[in-house]
């Protein structure tokens, strides 16, 4: 019985683990247009002080992040870049770096509206109050609130 249980766990868990580690195939930011606002955060690596501070600010206000249809893309010089925790392919990362002319190891925080336009571009961490205020002033967000 134990052997059968282990076998079943192996069969069902291995594909889940593999799927979680598979990179997305060439994420194109235009695929998110009209559906999501996007935060693109550039940093040297996941241990970057500014990145960790920004991540803490985001995690502390996840309800507001979800309410505003935000996707969070983290682009690192060293390590796996991701969107909401799912690894991105190197070609996706290169396209995003090129679009925003990202410099190596330099922190940047970029907000992209649902229309695909850059709404905020900062070399410093951004408080969620500032972010939410910026989003809540957007005409599309006002319509969402009123619906």
Buried (B, 14 or more C-beta within 10 A) or exposed (E): EEEEEEEEEEEEEEEEEEEEEEBEEBBEBEEBBEEBBBBBBBBBEBEBEBBEEBBEBBEEBEEBBEBBBBBBBBBBBEBBBBBEEBBBBEEBBBBBBEEBEBEEEEBBBBBBBBEEEEBBEBEEBBEBEBBBEBBEEBEBBEEBEEE
